[in-house]
Amino acid sequence: MARLSNAEDCYDPGSVAFSLQEADALKLNEDEAHEVGAMLGIRHGTLAEFCRAIIERWNLRFCLVTLGAEGAFGLSADGDQAYAAGYKVELADSCGSGDAFSAGFVHKILRQA
């Protein structure tokens, strides 16, 4: 597992917990999910367990975990879960792909409201 860079001291357990307290949805990549789980003492064997625990602990509506080429997993507070497999594309640059994923998710949620 890759260690996330905290070289600029941009976050710590307190700031992460505060942010989660203020959030409705959490989107992380797989490495970030494991690191946040360790940082906040969320024991989990699977991403579904991680998402369930973090939703319950911080009263979130959604927890989403992107899995790179393997797709994405999401869980809602209602217990609905979804996995979307990845598919091969010609990649020019991965910068912004997490933002694009989040934008697509928010768009879909707002269109259903």
Backbone hydrogen bonds, N-H to C=O, Kabsch-Sander energy under -0.5 kcal/mol:
donor,donor_aa,acceptor,acceptor_aa,energy
6,N,4,L,-0.5
9,D,6,N,-2.2
16,V,12,D,-2.5
17,A,13,P,-2.5
18,F,14,G,-2.4
19,S,15,S,-2.3
20,L,16,V,-2.4
21,Q,17,A,-2.0
22,E,18,F,-1.3
23,A,19,S,-0.8
23,A,20,L,-0.6
26,L,62,F,-1.8
28,L,64,L,-2.5
30,E,66,T,-1.4
33,A,29,N,-2.4
34,H,30,E,-2.0
35,E,31,D,-2.2
36,V,32,E,-3.1
37,G,33,A,-2.3
38,A,34,H,-2.2
39,M,35,E,-2.9
40,L,36,V,-2.4
41,G,38,A,-0.8
42,I,37,G,-3.1
43,R,41,G,-1.0
50,F,46,T,-2.1
51,C,47,L,-3.0
52,R,48,A,-2.6
53,A,49,E,-2.5
54,I,50,F,-2.6
55,I,51,C,-2.4
56,E,52,R,-2.3
57,R,53,A,-2.6
58,W,54,I,-1.9
59,N,55,I,-0.9
60,L,55,I,-1.2
61,R,24,D,-3.8
62,F,24,D,-1.5
63,C,75,L,-2.3
64,L,26,L,-3.2
65,V,73,F,-3.2
66,T,28,L,-2.4
67,L,71,G,-3.5
70,E,67,L,-2.1
71,G,68,G,-1.8
72,A,84,A,-2.1
73,F,65,V,-2.7
74,G,82,A,-2.6
75,L,63,C,-2.2
76,S,80,D,-2.7
77,A,61,R,-2.4
79,G,76,S,-1.9
82,A,74,G,-2.4
84,A,72,A,-2.6
85,A,83,Y,-0.5
91,L,89,V,-0.7
92,A,90,E,-0.6
97,S,94,S,-2.3
100,A,96,G,-2.5
101,F,97,S,-2.3
102,S,98,G,-2.4
103,A,99,D,-2.6
104,G,100,A,-2.3
105,F,101,F,-2.2
106,V,102,S,-2.8
107,H,103,A,-2.5
108,K,104,G,-2.1
109,I,105,F,-2.5
110,L,106,V,-2.7
111,R,107,H,-2.1
112,Q,108,K,-1.2
113,A,109,I,-0.7
113,A,110,L,-0.5
